[in-house]
């Protein structure tokens, strides 16, 4: 499902690689991070954006959310998910953000599906390599 306002990729034709026009170079296509929007949020300061993404990559852990759920601590899990939701929105990590929004809603309802947990894990895992690429491009 496309994220409203996301201009970083075409969700109807999500291909992992694209060829740069006129250069014939294969490059990995960034599909989980909206770099343009992320940089706008930091006044187009690419180095600052890269620094914030590096901090996210180095410090963000999703497992405490699931540990709190396993312990039946919905309040703690909801707080952790809410924080992750805000950070991913501010950094324009849109696919992970969408999955965390869904998970947080389920936590609030105290009815979390295994599919929502796995969706967050999968989006987080898929986002990490893209973070590296975006950090290298902007750092």
C-alpha positions in Angstrom: 0.0 0.0 0.0 1.5 3.3 -0.9 2.2 5.9 1.7 0.3 9.1 1.0 2.6 11.8 -0.4 5.5 9.4 -0.9 7.3 10.2 -4.1 10.4 8.0 -3.7 9.2 5.1 -5.7 6.4 3.5 -7.8 4.5 1.1 -5.6 2.7 -0.5 -8.5 6.0 -1.6 -10.1 8.3 -2.2 -7.1 11.5 -3.5 -8.7 14.7 -3.9 -6.6 16.9 -2.5 -9.3 16.7 0.3 -11.8 19.0 1.4 -14.7 20.1 5.0 -14.7 19.1 6.6 -18.0 21.9 7.0 -20.4 24.5 5.4 -18.2 23.6 1.7 -18.2 24.5 1.4 -14.5 22.5 -1.0 -12.3 21.7 0.6 -8.9 19.7 -0.7 -6.0 16.5 1.2 -5.8 15.6 2.7 -2.4 12.0 1.7 -1.7 11.6 1.9 2.1 13.0 5.4 2.7 11.7 8.7 1.2 15.0 10.6 1.1 13.5 13.7 -0.5 11.0 14.1 2.3 13.5 13.2 5.0 16.0 15.8 3.8 13.2 18.4 3.6 12.5 17.8 7.3 16.1 18.9 8.1 16.2 21.9 5.8 17.8 19.9 3.0 20.9 19.3 5.1 22.1 15.9 3.7 24.8 15.4 6.3 22.5 16.0 9.2 20.0 13.6 7.6 22.8 11.0 7.3 23.8 11.5 10.9 20.2 11.0 12.1 19.8 7.9 10.0 23.1 6.6 11.4 21.9 7.2 15.0 18.6 5.4 14.1 20.5 2.4 12.6 22.9 2.2 15.6 20.5 2.7 18.4 17.1 1.4 17.4 15.9 -1.9 18.7 12.5 -3.4 18.0 12.7 -6.5 20.2 11.9 -4.6 23.5 8.4 -4.0 22.0 7.9 -7.7 21.5 9.4 -8.6 24.9 6.9 -6.2 26.6 4.1 -7.9 24.6 5.3 -11.3 25.7 5.2 -10.1 29.3 1.7 -8.8 28.9 2.8 -5.2 29.4 0.7 -3.5 26.8 1.3 0.0 28.2 5.1 -0.3 27.8 4.8 -2.0 24.4 2.5 0.8 23.2 4.9 3.5 24.5 7.8 1.9 22.7 5.8 1.4 19.5 4.6 5.0 19.7 8.2 6.3 20.0 9.3 4.1 17.0 6.3 5.4 15.0 7.4 9.0 15.6 11.0 8.5 14.8 10.3 6.6 11.6 7.9 9.4 10.5 10.4 12.1 11.2 13.1 10.3 9.3 10.7 9.3 6.5 11.3 5.6 6.9 7.8 5.1 5.5 7.4 1.3 5.1 8.5 0.6 8.6 6.4 3.5 9.8 3.3 2.1 8.2 3.9 -1.3 9.8 4.4 0.2 13.3 1.2 2.3 12.9 -0.7 -1.0 12.4 1.1 -2.7 15.3 0.5 0.3 17.7 -3.3 0.2 16.8 -3.4 -3.5 17.6 -1.5 -3.0 20.9 -4.0 -0.3 21.9 -6.8 -2.8 21.2 -4.9 -5.4 23.2 -5.2 -7.8 20.3 -1.9 -8.2 18.5 -1.7 -10.6 15.6 1.5 -12.5 14.9 1.3 -11.1 11.4 1.7 -7.6 12.6 4.7 -8.5 14.6 6.3 -10.3 11.7 5.5 -7.4 9.4 7.4 -5.0 11.7 10.3 -7.4 11.9 10.4 -7.8 8.1 10.2 -4.1 7.4 12.9 -3.4 9.9 15.2 -6.0 8.4 14.5 -4.7 4.9 15.2 -1.1 6.0 18.6 -1.7 7.4 20.5 -2.2 4.1 18.7 0.8 2.6 19.8 2.9 5.6 23.4 2.0 4.7 22.9 3.1 1.1 21.2 6.4 2.0 23.8 7.2 4.7 26.6 6.6 2.1 24.9 8.8 -0.5 24.3 11.7 1.9 27.2 11.4 4.5 
